[in-house]
Amino acid sequence: MNYFFKNFPTVDYDIKKNGKAIAVPNILLGVKIQDLVRRKKAVFYNYNVREGERADTIAFKYYGDASLDWVIFLTNNIVDPQFDWPLDSGAFNNYVAKKYGSVTSATSTVHHYEQILQSQTVTFDNIVVPEKYVEVDLTTYNTLGGDERRVIYNYDYELRLNDAKREIKLLDERYVNDVVNQAQEIFS
């Protein structure tokens, strides 16, 4: 990621709103690169980030260069890897404990209720049809049958959000050099 931002021109910006501007990377130039990357929609493939995997290790595994982690961040519109990248189980539990007081509290406090409209199914040709559900209030929840409803606790809610971050897109390796070259042209 440092490789990506070190090439950005800087702009003076008063981040703390205290009258003292500091030089920060002009991240708006990243939008130009994102447009270049996204125009090649046919050259992406789905990837599920495994427990403990980092963008640099995935970049090395698929592109042969760990410093190309910025391509993964850019492709997935990840601005802050600390918050936009999936947490491993230890970091996740620490996050939950800090946010809700303890993991035990998070697993026992209701976040919301859901009505299950359709269960996940698999078609004859192995296409997964995802589950469909809606958030409902307690009164509606209480009118539903046991297989039509579920309670989502704070822990479950946070886990769902974290797991959604695991589904990323990887740019086909054949196009990575094009993106790097285009990025260098923009920053030159």
GUMARZA-277709 format. One record per residue (C-alpha): x, y, z. Coordinates in steps of 0.05 Angstrom, whole numbers, plus 5000, padded with zeros to 4 digits. Layout:
+------+------+------+
|   c1 |   c2 |   c3 |
+------+------+------+
|    X |    Y |    Z |
...
+------+------+------+
This chain:
+------+------+------+
|   c1 |   c2 |   c3 |
+------+------+------+
| 5000 | 5000 | 5000 |
| 5058 | 5047 | 5014 |
| 5079 | 5040 | 4941 |
| 5012 | 5066 | 4918 |
| 5008 | 5127 | 4963 |
| 5081 | 5147 | 4958 |
| 5069 | 5165 | 4886 |
| 5010 | 5210 | 4898 |
| 5023 | 5284 | 4894 |
| 5008 | 5319 | 4960 |
| 4958 | 5374 | 4976 |
| 4958 | 5417 | 5039 |
| 4897 | 5401 | 5082 |
| 4876 | 5421 | 5152 |
| 4855 | 5352 | 5176 |
| 4845 | 5371 | 5249 |
| 4810 | 5437 | 5231 |
| 4859 | 5474 | 5276 |
| 4888 | 5522 | 5224 |
| 4950 | 5480 | 5213 |
| 4950 | 5449 | 5144 |
| 4994 | 5388 | 5130 |
| 5015 | 5355 | 5065 |
| 4972 | 5294 | 5052 |
| 4967 | 5249 | 4990 |
| 4916 | 5274 | 4940 |
| 4875 | 5210 | 4939 |
| 4827 | 5238 | 4887 |
| 4877 | 5217 | 4834 |
| 4860 | 5146 | 4855 |
| 4792 | 5156 | 4825 |
| 4823 | 5163 | 4756 |
| 4859 | 5097 | 4766 |
| 4796 | 5064 | 4792 |
| 4760 | 5085 | 4729 |
| 4815 | 5053 | 4687 |
| 4812 | 4989 | 4728 |
| 4736 | 4984 | 4729 |
| 4728 | 4993 | 4654 |
| 4758 | 4924 | 4647 |
| 4702 | 4889 | 4684 |
| 4711 | 4824 | 4645 |
| 4781 | 4813 | 4673 |
| 4762 | 4805 | 4746 |
| 4750 | 4741 | 4784 |
| 4720 | 4729 | 4852 |
| 4765 | 4713 | 4911 |
| 4747 | 4695 | 4982 |
| 4798 | 4722 | 5032 |
| 4817 | 4666 | 5080 |
| 4830 | 4673 | 5154 |
| 4893 | 4714 | 5166 |
| 4906 | 4730 | 5093 |
| 4932 | 4800 | 5077 |
| 4929 | 4838 | 5012 |
| 5005 | 4836 | 5004 |
| 5006 | 4760 | 5011 |
| 4950 | 4753 | 4960 |
| 4986 | 4801 | 4913 |
| 5049 | 4759 | 4918 |
| 5010 | 4694 | 4909 |
| 4973 | 4718 | 4847 |
| 5017 | 4773 | 4817 |
| 5085 | 4751 | 4842 |
| 5097 | 4818 | 4876 |
| 5074 | 4836 | 4946 |
| 5080 | 4910 | 4932 |
| 5021 | 4905 | 4885 |
| 4973 | 4901 | 4944 |
| 4950 | 4970 | 4924 |
| 4920 | 4940 | 4860 |
| 4877 | 4896 | 4904 |
| 4856 | 4955 | 4948 |
| 4841 | 4998 | 4888 |
| 4802 | 4944 | 4851 |
| 4758 | 4935 | 4913 |
| 4751 | 5008 | 4931 |
| 4787 | 4997 | 4997 |
| 4811 | 5064 | 5023 |
| 4828 | 5043 | 5094 |
| 4854 | 4971 | 5098 |
| 4850 | 4973 | 5174 |
| 4774 | 4978 | 5171 |
| 4756 | 4955 | 5101 |
| 4796 | 4890 | 5101 |
| 4767 | 4829 | 5138 |
| 4794 | 4819 | 5208 |
| 4822 | 4752 | 5230 |
| 4786 | 4718 | 5287 |
| 4831 | 4746 | 5342 |
| 4827 | 4817 | 5317 |
| 4753 | 4809 | 5305 |
| 4740 | 4786 | 5377 |
| 4782 | 4844 | 5403 |
| 4742 | 4893 | 5360 |
| 4676 | 4864 | 5384 |
| 4698 | 4865 | 5457 |
| 4720 | 4937 | 5451 |
| 4656 | 4959 | 5416 |
| 4606 | 4921 | 5460 |
| 4643 | 4914 | 5525 |
| 4656 | 4839 | 5518 |
| 4645 | 4782 | 5469 |
| 4595 | 4752 | 5518 |
| 4555 | 4817 | 5518 |
| 4556 | 4819 | 5441 |
| 4532 | 4747 | 5436 |
| 4474 | 4760 | 5483 |
| 4449 | 4828 | 5462 |
| 4398 | 4832 | 5406 |
| 4418 | 4875 | 5347 |
| 4355 | 4863 | 5306 |
| 4303 | 4812 | 5284 |
| 4296 | 4781 | 5215 |
| 4241 | 4748 | 5175 |
| 4269 | 4694 | 5129 |
| 4234 | 4702 | 5062 |
| 4271 | 4647 | 5026 |
| 4324 | 4597 | 5049 |
| 4388 | 4588 | 5011 |
| 4381 | 4535 | 4957 |
| 4425 | 4502 | 4905 |
| 4396 | 4490 | 4836 |
| 4405 | 4427 | 4796 |
| 4465 | 4458 | 4760 |
| 4499 | 4478 | 4826 |
| 4481 | 4551 | 4825 |
| 4473 | 4577 | 4896 |
| 4410 | 4619 | 4905 |
| 4423 | 4662 | 4966 |
| 4378 | 4668 | 5025 |
| 4330 | 4727 | 5026 |
| 4310 | 4761 | 5090 |
| 4285 | 4828 | 5117 |
| 4294 | 4862 | 5183 |
| 4230 | 4865 | 5223 |
| 4208 | 4894 | 5290 |
| 4196 | 4852 | 5352 |
| 4120 | 4852 | 5342 |
| 4126 | 4823 | 5272 |
| 4180 | 4775 | 5295 |
| 4133 | 4747 | 5348 |
| 4079 | 4732 | 5296 |
| 4125 | 4689 | 5253 |
| 4137 | 4614 | 5258 |
| 4203 | 4586 | 5283 |
| 4231 | 4571 | 5214 |
| 4210 | 4640 | 5187 |
| 4248 | 4683 | 5236 |
| 4314 | 4692 | 5272 |
| 4347 | 4737 | 5323 |
| 4411 | 4772 | 5302 |
| 4456 | 4787 | 5361 |
| 4509 | 4841 | 5359 |
| 4563 | 4789 | 5349 |
| 4526 | 4757 | 5290 |
| 4515 | 4825 | 5259 |
| 4588 | 4844 | 5263 |
| 4609 | 4775 | 5238 |
| 4563 | 4783 | 5178 |
| 4595 | 4851 | 5162 |
| 4665 | 4823 | 5170 |
| 4650 | 4761 | 5127 |
| 4622 | 4805 | 5071 |
| 4690 | 4839 | 5067 |
| 4720 | 4771 | 5049 |
| 4688 | 4771 | 4981 |
| 4735 | 4811 | 4937 |
| 4752 | 4817 | 4863 |
| 4821 | 4804 | 4836 |
| 4844 | 4836 | 4771 |
| 4868 | 4784 | 4722 |
| 4944 | 4782 | 4725 |
| 4948 | 4795 | 4649 |
| 4924 | 4866 | 4661 |
| 4963 | 4885 | 4723 |
| 5022 | 4914 | 4684 |
| 4973 | 4957 | 4644 |
| 4944 | 4986 | 4709 |
| 5014 | 4998 | 4738 |
| 5036 | 5033 | 4674 |
| 4973 | 5076 | 4673 |
| 4983 | 5094 | 4746 |
| 5055 | 5115 | 4732 |
| 5031 | 5158 | 4674 |
| 4980 | 5193 | 4718 |
| 5032 | 5207 | 4772 |
| 5087 | 5229 | 4725 |
+------+------+------+
